[in-house]
Amino acid sequence: MRKYENLVIVKPTLTAEEIQASINAIEEVITSNGGEIAARDTMGMRKLAYPIEKNERGYYHVVYYSVAPAAIAEIERRFRINEDLLRFVTIKYDTNREVAAWNGLVEKANKAPEAPKAEEAPAEEAEATTEAAAE
Amino acid sequence: MSEKRKYKKRYCKYCEAKVDFMDYKDVANIRFSLSERYKIMPRRLTGNCKRHQDMISTVIKRARAAALVPYTVTRKQVVTAPFENLK
């Protein structure tokens, strides 16, 4: 089992229920191929940096999961067939450092919906450190 | 000259912050190593070390594929809203 991350951009022309249904379908593809979803991160409707298929906006959704490396080809094939998706990006977390980062990201994604206040404090600290570094 | 002065003090910003891993979804942090036209800034101007420059370049390319950061910005787009996506 290897750690992966998938970012998918769903078409903005769909209604809210249809978007939710297509996201459920995406997660179903991962789980049906033996993947274990660790966390999800909904970034929501965002402006795209450049138009994709003449769409200016897109609904971003990120899924963190672990799956056997051989299943990735099938998962990507299924994503390519799916016409609700504008774009998907699969990231592999392989080295020890990357896996540690993956664990951190999963923790962050799991924490966010439950305790938004706890999430704010470390974010501010991070900003403060970057500002200090800039000076 | 102003360009030169901006990067006069050369040190790796990421080494200073002890960055071990960069997330491509975190556009605000990537921004430092991108030019006005969203080209990847060379090491000689930003002062990044080789290790972090390699990291940032892969991260920027991922962010471009995910439409978080544009590949190119035309003159028209520069005038209208170059940084709107970051807010």
gemmi code that builds the backbone of each chain (N, CA, C; Angstrom):
import gemmi

chains = {
    "A": [
        ("MET", (0.838, -1.202, 0.000), (0.000, 0.000, 0.000), (0.872, 1.250, 0.000)),
        ("ARG", (0.530, 2.166, -0.874), (1.292, 3.401, -0.968), (0.338, 4.578, -0.790)),
        ("LYS", (0.888, 5.678, -0.293), (0.043, 6.857, -0.046), (-0.093, 7.674, -1.334)),
        ("TYR", (-1.312, 8.090, -1.605), (-1.571, 8.921, -2.782), (-2.491, 10.073, -2.416)),
        ("GLU", (-2.520, 11.017, -3.334), (-3.441, 12.133, -3.187), (-4.023, 12.413, -4.561)),
        ("ASN", (-5.316, 12.621, -4.619), (-5.956, 12.938, -5.894), (-6.708, 14.253, -5.765)),
        ("LEU", (-6.378, 15.170, -6.659), (-7.159, 16.401, -6.742), (-8.021, 16.301, -7.983)),
        ("VAL", (-9.313, 16.520, -7.832), (-10.198, 16.480, -8.997), (-10.922, 17.815, -9.106)),
        ("ILE", (-11.133, 18.252, -10.336), (-11.908, 19.455, -10.600), (-13.179, 19.020, -11.307)),
        ("VAL", (-14.324, 19.274, -10.651), (-15.616, 18.884, -11.199), (-16.191, 20.071, -11.960)),
        ("LYS", (-16.929, 19.759, -13.015), (-17.529, 20.805, -13.853), (-18.405, 21.737, -13.028)),
        ("PRO", (-18.308, 23.031, -13.247), (-19.120, 23.980, -12.467), (-20.565, 24.071, -12.957)),
        ("THR", (-20.836, 23.516, -14.137), (-22.187, 23.641, -14.701), (-23.199, 22.731, -14.012)),
        ("LEU", (-22.718, 21.759, -13.228), (-23.626, 20.836, -12.545), (-24.261, 21.514, -11.335)),
        ("THR", (-25.385, 20.980, -10.897), (-26.010, 21.488, -9.672), (-25.281, 20.903, -8.465)),
        ("ALA", (-25.602, 21.445, -7.274), (-24.907, 21.035, -6.050), (-25.051, 19.539, -5.805)),
        ("GLU", (-26.261, 19.006, -6.054), (-26.483, 17.568, -5.806), (-25.683, 16.729, -6.790)),
        ("GLU", (-25.643, 17.200, -8.035), (-24.906, 16.452, -9.060), (-23.405, 16.439, -8.754)),
        ("ILE", (-22.906, 17.579, -8.251), (-21.486, 17.653, -7.871), (-21.211, 16.655, -6.756)),
        ("GLN", (-22.110, 16.639, -5.742), (-21.936, 15.712, -4.627), (-21.982, 14.267, -5.116)),
        ("ALA", (-22.896, 13.997, -6.044), (-23.026, 12.638, -6.575), (-21.768, 12.228, -7.316)),
        ("SER", (-21.204, 13.151, -8.112), (-20.007, 12.792, -8.884), (-18.805, 12.614, -7.968)),
        ("ILE", (-18.751, 13.385, -6.859), (-17.653, 13.206, -5.895), (-17.782, 11.850, -5.211)),
        ("ASN", (-19.037, 11.476, -4.876), (-19.256, 10.148, -4.288), (-18.823, 9.063, -5.271)),
        ("ALA", (-19.109, 9.295, -6.561), (-18.716, 8.318, -7.581), (-17.197, 8.200, -7.664)),
        ("ILE", (-16.504, 9.346, -7.535), (-15.031, 9.356, -7.584), (-14.471, 8.542, -6.424)),
        ("GLU", (-15.044, 8.767, -5.227), (-14.555, 8.050, -4.052), (-14.902, 6.567, -4.155)),
        ("GLU", (-16.012, 6.289, -4.800), (-16.406, 4.895, -5.001), (-15.379, 4.185, -5.891)),
        ("VAL", (-14.899, 4.895, -6.926), (-13.874, 4.327, -7.816), (-12.637, 3.940, -7.017)),
        ("ILE", (-12.235, 4.829, -6.078), (-11.028, 4.572, -5.286), (-11.252, 3.382, -4.362)),
        ("THR", (-12.390, 3.377, -3.644), (-12.611, 2.305, -2.671), (-12.827, 0.967, -3.365)),
        ("SER", (-13.486, 0.977, -4.534), (-13.752, -0.288, -5.218), (-12.471, -0.914, -5.764)),
        ("ASN", (-11.411, -0.087, -5.928), (-10.121, -0.620, -6.362), (-9.201, -0.947, -5.181)),
        ("GLY", (-9.769, -1.042, -3.983), (-8.980, -1.442, -2.815), (-8.333, -0.293, -2.081)),
        ("GLY", (-8.755, 0.932, -2.370), (-8.177, 2.084, -1.685), (-8.852, 2.365, -0.360)),
        ("GLU", (-8.086, 2.911, 0.569), (-8.639, 3.313, 1.866), (-8.521, 4.821, 1.962)),
        ("ILE", (-9.658, 5.489, 1.994), (-9.648, 6.950, 2.041), (-9.323, 7.393, 3.462)),
        ("ALA", (-8.270, 8.224, 3.581), (-7.850, 8.696, 4.900), (-8.472, 10.045, 5.221)),
        ("ALA", (-8.596, 10.887, 4.222), (-9.140, 12.224, 4.468), (-9.607, 12.828, 3.166)),
        ("ARG", (-10.522, 13.787, 3.288), (-10.946, 14.555, 2.116), (-10.860, 16.031, 2.464)),
        ("ASP", (-10.605, 16.807, 1.450), (-10.487, 18.247, 1.638), (-11.285, 18.919, 0.526)),
        ("THR", (-12.375, 19.566, 0.896), (-13.190, 20.257, -0.101), (-12.734, 21.698, -0.191)),
        ("MET", (-12.180, 22.031, -1.331), (-11.742, 23.413, -1.522), (-12.878, 24.255, -2.091)),
        ("GLY", (-13.896, 23.605, -2.625), (-15.082, 24.310, -3.091), (-14.905, 24.931, -4.465)),
        ("MET", (-15.861, 25.773, -4.817), (-15.841, 26.417, -6.140), (-14.744, 27.475, -6.168)),
        ("ARG", (-13.906, 27.376, -7.154), (-12.774, 28.304, -7.271), (-12.663, 28.793, -8.701)),
        ("LYS", (-12.029, 29.938, -8.842), (-11.715, 30.423, -10.178), (-10.494, 29.657, -10.672)),
        ("LEU", (-10.556, 29.185, -11.913), (-9.420, 28.477, -12.487), (-8.379, 29.495, -12.963)),
        ("ALA", (-7.122, 29.076, -12.934), (-6.052, 29.975, -13.363), (-6.108, 30.203, -14.868)),
        ("TYR", (-6.673, 29.242, -15.581), (-6.849, 29.374, -17.027), (-8.085, 28.559, -17.390)),
        ("PRO", (-8.811, 28.967, -18.446), (-10.036, 28.228, -18.772), (-9.744, 26.801, -19.238)),
        ("ILE", (-10.527, 25.844, -18.731), (-10.437, 24.455, -19.171), (-11.768, 24.112, -19.818)),
        ("GLU", (-11.742, 23.686, -21.055), (-12.966, 23.399, -21.815), (-13.945, 24.562, -21.709)),
        ("LYS", (-13.442, 25.758, -21.800), (-14.217, 27.005, -21.777), (-14.897, 27.264, -20.443)),
        ("ASN", (-14.500, 26.564, -19.381), (-15.030, 26.843, -18.053), (-14.055, 27.749, -17.314)),
        ("GLU", (-14.603, 28.804, -16.685), (-13.747, 29.731, -15.937), (-13.618, 29.307, -14.475)),
        ("ARG", (-14.565, 28.512, -13.999), (-14.556, 28.095, -12.601), (-14.602, 26.577, -12.504)),
        ("GLY", (-14.307, 26.076, -11.324), (-14.364, 24.635, -11.132), (-14.530, 24.307, -9.665)),
        ("TYR", (-15.076, 23.120, -9.389), (-15.274, 22.681, -8.006), (-14.127, 21.750, -7.633)),
        ("TYR", (-13.283, 22.205, -6.696), (-12.083, 21.449, -6.316), (-12.394, 20.491, -5.168)),
        ("HIS", (-11.902, 19.272, -5.301), (-12.043, 18.305, -4.211), (-10.763, 17.466, -4.143)),
        ("VAL", (-10.229, 17.296, -2.938), (-8.986, 16.551, -2.756), (-9.273, 15.317, -1.909)),
        ("VAL", (-8.747, 14.172, -2.318), (-8.907, 12.923, -1.565), (-7.527, 12.371, -1.249)),
        ("TYR", (-7.284, 12.087, 0.017), (-6.049, 11.431, 0.442), (-6.372, 9.972, 0.693)),
        ("TYR", (-5.601, 9.061, 0.113), (-5.907, 7.645, 0.305), (-4.643, 6.818, 0.141)),
        ("SER", (-4.736, 5.567, 0.564), (-3.632, 4.630, 0.348), (-4.178, 3.452, -0.442)),
        ("VAL", (-3.401, 3.010, -1.413), (-3.853, 1.961, -2.318), (-2.621, 1.258, -2.868)),
        ("ALA", (-2.802, 0.035, -3.358), (-1.689, -0.678, -3.983), (-1.308, 0.047, -5.279)),
        ("PRO", (0.004, 0.178, -5.567), (0.431, 0.961, -6.735), (-0.183, 0.480, -8.044)),
        ("ALA", (-0.473, -0.814, -8.162), (-0.989, -1.339, -9.426), (-2.394, -0.821, -9.735)),
        ("ALA", (-3.126, -0.396, -8.699), (-4.512, 0.019, -8.910), (-4.626, 1.427, -9.486)),
        ("ILE", (-3.523, 2.176, -9.446), (-3.578, 3.578, -9.873), (-3.938, 3.687, -11.349)),
        ("ALA", (-3.405, 2.800, -12.176), (-3.679, 2.857, -13.611), (-5.174, 2.734, -13.873)),
        ("GLU", (-5.810, 1.806, -13.153), (-7.251, 1.599, -13.327), (-8.044, 2.813, -12.837)),
        ("ILE", (-7.629, 3.365, -11.681), (-8.318, 4.533, -11.130), (-8.232, 5.695, -12.119)),
        ("GLU", (-7.049, 5.906, -12.685), (-6.877, 7.018, -13.621), (-7.670, 6.772, -14.903)),
        ("ARG", (-7.742, 5.509, -15.316), (-8.517, 5.192, -16.522), (-9.988, 5.528, -16.308)),
        ("ARG", (-10.494, 5.182, -15.116), (-11.894, 5.484, -14.800), (-12.130, 6.994, -14.741)),
        ("PHE", (-11.157, 7.737, -14.194), (-11.293, 9.195, -14.125), (-11.336, 9.795, -15.524)),
        ("ARG", (-10.531, 9.232, -16.421), (-10.460, 9.783, -17.776), (-11.795, 9.596, -18.514)),
        ("ILE", (-12.483, 8.509, -18.204), (-13.773, 8.243, -18.846), (-14.842, 9.196, -18.312)),
        ("ASN", (-14.722, 9.560, -17.034), (-15.722, 10.389, -16.365), (-15.784, 11.780, -17.002)),
        ("GLU", (-16.938, 12.134, -17.542), (-17.046, 13.422, -18.240), (-17.371, 14.588, -17.310)),
        ("ASP", (-17.668, 14.302, -16.044), (-17.922, 15.383, -15.096), (-16.632, 16.064, -14.649)),
        ("LEU", (-15.505, 15.404, -14.873), (-14.237, 15.935, -14.393), (-13.581, 16.796, -15.466)),
        ("LEU", (-13.166, 17.990, -15.048), (-12.378, 18.829, -15.953), (-10.915, 18.394, -15.930)),
        ("ARG", (-10.436, 18.020, -14.745), (-9.018, 17.752, -14.585), (-8.827, 16.914, -13.328)),
        ("PHE", (-7.837, 16.050, -13.332), (-7.452, 15.395, -12.073), (-5.938, 15.337, -11.990)),
        ("VAL", (-5.429, 15.411, -10.767), (-3.984, 15.370, -10.538), (-3.729, 14.317, -9.478)),
        ("THR", (-2.918, 13.322, -9.801), (-2.562, 12.276, -8.847), (-1.143, 12.498, -8.374)),
        ("ILE", (-0.953, 12.535, -7.068), (0.372, 12.738, -6.486), (0.725, 11.506, -5.660)),
        ("LYS", (1.952, 11.025, -5.870), (2.450, 9.871, -5.124), (3.290, 10.364, -3.958)),
        ("TYR", (3.092, 9.816, -2.773), (3.914, 10.130, -1.603), (4.730, 8.889, -1.273)),
        ("ASP", (5.998, 8.907, -1.667), (6.794, 7.682, -1.666), (7.869, 7.671, -0.580)),
        ("THR", (8.717, 8.674, -0.555), (9.837, 8.676, 0.391), (9.331, 8.930, 1.808)),
        ("ASN", (10.203, 8.673, 2.776), (9.810, 8.838, 4.179), (9.362, 10.255, 4.467)),
        ("ARG", (10.095, 11.208, 3.877), (9.766, 12.611, 4.123), (8.384, 12.929, 3.564)),
        ("GLU", (8.117, 12.405, 2.363), (6.826, 12.677, 1.740), (5.691, 12.030, 2.517)),
        ("VAL", (5.936, 10.813, 3.023), (4.893, 10.123, 3.792), (4.586, 10.905, 5.066)),
        ("ALA", (5.633, 11.454, 5.691), (5.422, 12.272, 6.887), (4.578, 13.487, 6.548)),
        ("ALA", (4.870, 14.091, 5.395), (4.095, 15.252, 4.951), (2.646, 14.854, 4.682)),
        ("TRP", (2.477, 13.663, 4.103), (1.127, 13.145, 3.815), (0.339, 12.997, 5.109)),
        ("ASN", (1.000, 12.431, 6.139), (0.329, 12.273, 7.432), (-0.101, 13.626, 7.987)),
        ("GLY", (0.787, 14.611, 7.828), (0.465, 15.952, 8.299), (-0.728, 16.528, 7.582)),
        ("LEU", (-0.755, 16.327, 6.253), (-1.854, 16.863, 5.445), (-3.170, 16.200, 5.824)),
        ("VAL", (-3.117, 14.879, 6.055), (-4.334, 14.145, 6.429), (-4.870, 14.654, 7.762)),
        ("GLU", (-3.931, 14.870, 8.701), (-4.337, 15.358, 10.022), (-5.010, 16.718, 9.898)),
        ("LYS", (-4.401, 17.561, 9.092), (-4.909, 18.910, 8.886), (-6.305, 18.852, 8.255)),
        ("ALA", (-6.452, 17.987, 7.250), (-7.726, 17.897, 6.537), (-8.816, 17.340, 7.454)),
        ("ASN", (-8.435, 16.405, 8.345), (-9.426, 15.823, 9.249), (-9.826, 16.801, 10.342)),
        ("LYS", (-8.877, 17.637, 10.731), (-9.133, 18.575, 11.824), (-10.037, 19.711, 11.367)),
        ("ALA", (-9.858, 20.136, 10.138), (-10.486, 21.380, 9.656), (-12.000, 21.452, 9.876)),
        ("PRO", (-12.790, 20.428, 9.463), (-14.238, 20.585, 9.616), (-14.708, 20.538, 11.060)),
        ("GLU", (-13.958, 19.809, 11.922), (-14.402, 19.655, 13.309), (-14.133, 20.900, 14.138)),
        ("ALA", (-12.911, 21.382, 14.074), (-12.519, 22.517, 14.917), (-11.866, 23.606, 14.074)),
        ("PRO", (-12.679, 24.469, 13.476), (-12.093, 25.527, 12.658), (-11.277, 26.527, 13.471)),
        ("LYS", (-11.623, 26.689, 14.753), (-10.877, 27.650, 15.583), (-9.458, 27.164, 15.846)),
        ("ALA", (-9.332, 25.854, 16.106), (-8.001, 25.294, 16.359), (-7.133, 25.400, 15.115)),
        ("GLU", (-7.788, 25.405, 13.959), (-7.063, 25.469, 12.699), (-6.466, 26.858, 12.474)),
        ("GLU", (-7.165, 27.866, 12.985), (-6.723, 29.236, 12.719), (-5.412, 29.563, 13.425)),
        ("ALA", (-5.299, 29.106, 14.669), (-4.127, 29.491, 15.461), (-2.791, 29.076, 14.817)),
        ("PRO", (-2.637, 27.783, 14.424), (-1.364, 27.413, 13.800), (-1.117, 28.130, 12.480)),
        ("ALA", (-2.218, 28.435, 11.752), (-2.061, 29.132, 10.474), (-1.453, 30.505, 10.699)),
        ("GLU", (-1.907, 31.172, 11.756), (-1.375, 32.502, 12.054), (0.092, 32.426, 12.455)),
        ("GLU", (0.392, 31.402, 13.211), (1.796, 31.211, 13.604), (2.678, 31.025, 12.386)),
        ("ALA", (2.175, 30.199, 11.446), (2.946, 29.939, 10.231), (3.189, 31.231, 9.476)),
        ("GLU", (2.146, 32.086, 9.407), (2.305, 33.359, 8.719), (3.362, 34.205, 9.404)),
        ("ALA", (3.308, 34.195, 10.742), (4.256, 35.005, 11.504), (5.686, 34.569, 11.224)),
        ("THR", (5.903, 33.250, 11.157), (7.265, 32.758, 10.910), (7.730, 33.133, 9.514)),
        ("THR", (6.815, 33.050, 8.520), (7.234, 33.405, 7.166), (7.550, 34.891, 7.080)),
        ("GLU", (6.767, 35.703, 7.811), (7.057, 37.141, 7.813), (8.417, 37.410, 8.430)),
        ("ALA", (8.683, 36.713, 9.516), (9.982, 36.885, 10.177), (11.111, 36.488, 9.239)),
        ("ALA", (10.872, 35.420, 8.478), (11.895, 34.958, 7.536), (12.114, 35.990, 6.448)),
        ("ALA", (11.014, 36.633, 6.021), (11.124, 37.622, 4.953), (11.945, 38.820, 5.412)),
        ("GLU", (11.781, 39.173, 6.680), (12.535, 40.315, 7.175), (14.010, 39.975, 7.297)),
    ],
    "B": [
        ("MET", (17.780, 48.136, -12.059), (18.495, 48.244, -10.776), (17.606, 47.827, -9.616)),
        ("SER", (16.336, 48.261, -9.701), (15.427, 47.942, -8.605), (15.277, 46.422, -8.489)),
        ("GLU", (15.281, 45.749, -9.625), (15.227, 44.291, -9.616), (16.409, 43.725, -8.831)),
        ("LYS", (17.568, 44.280, -9.124), (18.786, 43.774, -8.473), (18.730, 44.012, -6.971)),
        ("ARG", (18.287, 45.211, -6.595), (18.303, 45.557, -5.185), (17.336, 44.678, -4.387)),
        ("LYS", (16.232, 44.322, -5.053), (15.234, 43.499, -4.385), (15.839, 42.181, -3.915)),
        ("TYR", (16.761, 41.655, -4.688), (17.329, 40.346, -4.363), (18.787, 40.471, -3.924)),
        ("LYS", (19.143, 41.640, -3.373), (20.553, 41.864, -3.065), (21.055, 40.875, -2.020)),
        ("LYS", (20.282, 40.773, -0.936), (20.716, 39.880, 0.139), (20.319, 38.461, -0.257)),
        ("ARG", (21.275, 37.646, -0.623), (20.935, 36.336, -1.164), (21.100, 35.255, -0.104)),
        ("TYR", (19.974, 34.670, 0.257), (19.997, 33.507, 1.137), (18.745, 32.717, 0.811)),
        ("CYS", (18.735, 31.460, 1.149), (17.581, 30.632, 0.796), (16.476, 30.837, 1.825)),
        ("LYS", (15.388, 31.421, 1.386), (14.261, 31.705, 2.262), (13.690, 30.415, 2.844)),
        ("TYR", (13.715, 29.355, 2.034), (13.108, 28.093, 2.472), (13.994, 27.370, 3.481)),
        ("CYS", (15.317, 27.525, 3.335), (16.217, 26.939, 4.327), (15.994, 27.613, 5.675)),
        ("GLU", (15.833, 28.930, 5.622), (15.642, 29.701, 6.845), (14.382, 29.249, 7.576)),
        ("ALA", (13.324, 29.009, 6.804), (12.061, 28.569, 7.394), (12.057, 27.063, 7.642)),
        ("LYS", (13.142, 26.387, 7.326), (13.292, 24.931, 7.496), (12.140, 24.172, 6.827)),
        ("VAL", (11.928, 24.474, 5.545), (10.859, 23.815, 4.796), (11.352, 22.444, 4.348)),
        ("ASP", (10.592, 21.414, 4.715), (10.970, 20.052, 4.329), (10.124, 19.546, 3.182)),
        ("PHE", (8.915, 20.060, 3.129), (7.982, 19.602, 2.103), (7.082, 20.757, 1.712)),
        ("MET", (6.843, 20.880, 0.415), (5.960, 21.952, -0.047), (4.687, 21.331, -0.601)),
        ("ASP", (3.575, 21.982, -0.306), (2.286, 21.517, -0.811), (1.912, 22.364, -2.018)),
        ("TYR", (1.561, 21.685, -3.112), (1.263, 22.442, -4.337), (-0.039, 23.209, -4.240)),
        ("LYS", (-0.894, 22.870, -3.243), (-2.170, 23.562, -3.103), (-2.016, 24.890, -2.360)),
        ("ASP", (-0.854, 25.068, -1.737), (-0.604, 26.275, -0.955), (0.003, 27.339, -1.869)),
        ("VAL", (-0.867, 28.051, -2.598), (-0.395, 28.949, -3.658), (0.381, 30.134, -3.091)),
        ("ALA", (0.001, 30.582, -1.898), (0.643, 31.769, -1.325), (2.145, 31.555, -1.128)),
        ("ASN", (2.551, 30.337, -0.768), (3.969, 30.065, -0.556), (4.725, 29.911, -1.869)),
        ("ILE", (4.057, 29.421, -2.893), (4.697, 29.233, -4.197), (4.994, 30.594, -4.817)),
        ("ARG", (4.143, 31.533, -4.536), (4.149, 32.854, -5.177), (5.543, 33.497, -5.169)),
        ("PHE", (6.292, 33.296, -4.102), (7.598, 33.932, -3.958), (8.532, 33.587, -5.114)),
        ("SER", (8.443, 32.376, -5.620), (9.372, 31.932, -6.659), (8.802, 32.081, -8.064)),
        ("LEU", (7.736, 32.871, -8.200), (7.166, 33.106, -9.525), (7.328, 34.573, -9.895)),
        ("SER", (7.550, 34.811, -11.185), (7.672, 36.191, -11.638), (6.284, 36.782, -11.846)),
        ("GLU", (6.246, 38.037, -12.268), (4.976, 38.705, -12.532), (4.145, 37.948, -13.552)),
        ("ARG", (4.823, 37.360, -14.505), (4.139, 36.624, -15.553), (4.074, 35.126, -15.249)),
        ("TYR", (4.244, 34.810, -14.022), (4.135, 33.421, -13.548), (5.160, 32.489, -14.166)),
        ("LYS", (6.325, 33.041, -14.488), (7.436, 32.163, -14.847), (8.152, 31.794, -13.554)),
        ("ILE", (8.829, 30.653, -13.585), (9.611, 30.254, -12.415), (10.857, 31.137, -12.352)),
        ("MET", (11.053, 31.788, -11.197), (12.200, 32.690, -11.045), (13.491, 31.883, -10.955)),
        ("PRO", (14.563, 32.379, -11.579), (15.835, 31.666, -11.495), (16.453, 31.792, -10.103)),
        ("ARG", (17.276, 30.842, -9.798), (17.925, 30.775, -8.494), (18.814, 31.990, -8.228)),
        ("ARG", (19.408, 32.517, -9.310), (20.346, 33.624, -9.120), (19.631, 34.889, -8.654)),
        ("LEU", (18.325, 34.965, -8.857), (17.588, 36.143, -8.406), (16.931, 35.935, -7.047)),
        ("THR", (16.397, 34.742, -6.803), (15.705, 34.521, -5.535), (16.657, 34.109, -4.422)),
        ("GLY", (17.798, 33.528, -4.793), (18.732, 33.060, -3.775), (18.376, 31.711, -3.196)),
        ("ASN", (17.417, 31.033, -3.794), (17.059, 29.690, -3.317), (18.248, 28.741, -3.475)),
        ("CYS", (18.340, 27.772, -2.578), (19.379, 26.764, -2.722), (18.907, 25.733, -3.744)),
        ("LYS", (19.840, 24.921, -4.201), (19.514, 23.960, -5.268), (18.388, 23.014, -4.850)),
        ("ARG", (18.483, 22.549, -3.617), (17.514, 21.561, -3.131), (16.101, 22.147, -3.141)),
        ("HIS", (15.977, 23.348, -2.608), (14.646, 23.935, -2.544), (14.173, 24.399, -3.909)),
        ("GLN", (15.095, 24.785, -4.787), (14.688, 25.177, -6.138), (14.106, 23.973, -6.871)),
        ("ASP", (14.725, 22.809, -6.688), (14.202, 21.584, -7.313), (12.803, 21.284, -6.774)),
        ("MET", (12.643, 21.460, -5.452), (11.341, 21.190, -4.849), (10.297, 22.146, -5.397)),
        ("ILE", (10.662, 23.435, -5.425), (9.665, 24.443, -5.837), (9.285, 24.253, -7.296)),
        ("SER", (10.237, 23.825, -8.125), (9.905, 23.700, -9.545), (8.905, 22.571, -9.768)),
        ("THR", (9.070, 21.434, -9.066), (8.071, 20.365, -9.227), (6.719, 20.806, -8.676)),
        ("VAL", (6.759, 21.536, -7.560), (5.508, 21.976, -6.931), (4.767, 22.945, -7.854)),
        ("ILE", (5.515, 23.848, -8.493), (4.883, 24.817, -9.396), (4.281, 24.089, -10.590)),
        ("LYS", (4.980, 23.090, -11.098), (4.456, 22.370, -12.258), (3.186, 21.598, -11.907)),
        ("ARG", (3.129, 21.073, -10.696), (1.902, 20.406, -10.256), (0.768, 21.400, -10.131)),
        ("ALA", (1.060, 22.557, -9.541), (0.028, 23.575, -9.348), (-0.492, 24.075, -10.689)),
        ("ARG", (0.391, 24.130, -11.693), (-0.038, 24.542, -13.029), (-0.998, 23.517, -13.619)),
        ("ALA", (-0.686, 22.245, -13.449), (-1.554, 21.199, -13.986), (-2.924, 21.244, -13.316)),
        ("ALA", (-2.947, 21.620, -12.031), (-4.206, 21.661, -11.287), (-4.941, 22.986, -11.462)),
        ("ALA", (-4.467, 23.830, -12.374), (-5.094, 25.131, -12.665), (-5.151, 26.036, -11.443)),
        ("LEU", (-4.202, 25.875, -10.524), (-4.109, 26.792, -9.391), (-3.252, 27.997, -9.749)),
        ("VAL", (-2.305, 27.772, -10.662), (-1.369, 28.803, -11.102), (-1.362, 28.755, -12.621)),
        ("PRO", (-1.402, 29.890, -13.308), (-1.422, 29.845, -14.774), (-0.070, 29.431, -15.365)),
        ("TYR", (-0.129, 28.849, -16.553), (1.109, 28.527, -17.267), (1.748, 29.815, -17.784)),
        ("THR", (0.919, 30.600, -18.469), (1.404, 31.872, -19.011), (0.347, 32.931, -18.743)),
        ("VAL", (0.777, 34.175, -18.789), (-0.145, 35.285, -18.642), (0.072, 36.191, -19.841)),
        ("THR", (-0.993, 36.437, -20.595), (-0.857, 37.328, -21.744), (-0.962, 38.776, -21.280)),
        ("ARG", (-0.693, 39.700, -22.202), (-0.693, 41.099, -21.827), (-2.074, 41.522, -21.315)),
        ("LYS", (-3.098, 40.997, -21.946), (-4.463, 41.329, -21.560), (-4.738, 40.910, -20.111)),
        ("GLN", (-4.324, 39.699, -19.784), (-4.592, 39.191, -18.440), (-3.785, 39.939, -17.384)),
        ("VAL", (-2.576, 40.353, -17.753), (-1.739, 41.075, -16.800), (-2.439, 42.343, -16.363)),
        ("VAL", (-3.061, 43.019, -17.326), (-3.727, 44.286, -17.013), (-4.949, 44.047, -16.139)),
        ("THR", (-5.746, 43.018, -16.455), (-7.009, 42.852, -15.730), (-6.796, 42.367, -14.294)),
        ("ALA", (-6.345, 41.147, -14.097), (-6.273, 40.626, -12.730), (-5.189, 39.564, -12.601)),
        ("PRO", (-3.955, 39.973, -12.413), (-2.901, 38.970, -12.337), (-2.933, 38.139, -11.060)),
        ("PHE", (-3.315, 38.733, -9.931), (-3.185, 38.017, -8.655), (-4.529, 37.661, -8.053)),
        ("GLU", (-5.589, 37.795, -8.832), (-6.922, 37.583, -8.283), (-7.092, 36.163, -7.755)),
        ("ASN", (-6.428, 35.241, -8.432), (-6.574, 33.832, -8.084), (-6.002, 33.509, -6.710)),
        ("LEU", (-5.122, 34.373, -6.214), (-4.427, 34.077, -4.969), (-5.266, 34.465, -3.748)),
        ("LYS", (-6.261, 35.314, -3.963), (-6.998, 35.818, -2.803), (-8.030, 34.823, -2.323)),
    ],
}
model = gemmi.Model(1)
for chain_id, residues in chains.items():
    chain = gemmi.Chain(chain_id)
    for i, (resn, *xyz) in enumerate(residues, 1):
        res = gemmi.Residue()
        res.name, res.seqid = resn, gemmi.SeqId(i, " ")
        for name, pos in zip(("N", "CA", "C"), xyz):
            atom = gemmi.Atom()
            atom.name, atom.element = name, gemmi.Element(name[0])
            atom.pos, atom.b_iso = gemmi.Position(*pos), 0.0
            res.add_atom(atom)
        chain.add_residue(res)
    model.add_chain(chain)
structure = gemmi.Structure()
structure.add_model(model)
structure.setup_entities()
